[in-house]
Amino acid sequence: MPNMRYVILQSGDKLQYVEMPADYAYQLSALNLRLHKEVSKLTAQGTPELPLAVAECDHLELLQETSAIVSGLDYINELEKSFASLNETNYPLISLLTEIRALQAQLEQWYEEEAV
């Protein structure tokens, strides 16, 4: 069984739990913090609302039925879609997309190797 970590994201009073391969959880947290620093510089309409990474942990047991764990690959795919759909002309959005897509590619490869 692969070693997983959980990145806990907060948006207002809502928490989101993202399951990541242990070797990549820090990358998601770091990417999230970087995106938070840069998102205010975007001038396009419809800038994504980003939850803030607030914690990481090795084991997670959810106690509420309304809570769910999201796959890291699903989360990063949605993140990529939300940034790729922006029509940004004043900020080098491509640098943020490159970072998102790099982690996306690493996760895709990890899941392919683990499925074997």
Secondary structure, 3 states (H helix, E strand, C coil): CCCEEEEEEEECCEEEEEEEECCCHHHHHHHHHHHHHHHCCCCCCCCCCCCEEEEEECCCCCCCCCCCEEEHHHHHHHHHHHHHCCCCCCCCHHHHHHHHHHHHHHHHHHHHHHHC
